[in-house]
Amino acid sequence: MRKSAETLALTALAWLAGQDSLLAVFLGATGATENDLRNRADDPEFLASVLDFLLMDDAWVLAFCQAHDLPGAALMQARAALPGGADPHWT
């Protein structure tokens, strides 16, 4: 499951990189740089942060899932398989 979650997160990263205005929001919100997008694409924790970001807005989730013909729950399921995904959320 983790390998497929990483693959989906890489797909999400590539999609995010193609969304200029949303990419700028991601970079500003996370402090990541464009170099991080290239250099940390194999880092499960960085990939988790990409999914965390997209999961902040239902419209982003739906746009990604529709673009890749995925069910709406796909990102949440992938996030659960990456580092920190099984941690309880208290908010």
Buried (B, 14 or more C-beta within 10 A) or exposed (E): EEEEBBEBBBBBBEBBBEBEEBBEBBBEEBEBEEEBBEEBBEEBEBBBBBBBBBBEEEEBBEBBBEEEEBEEEBBEBBBBBBBEBEEEEEE
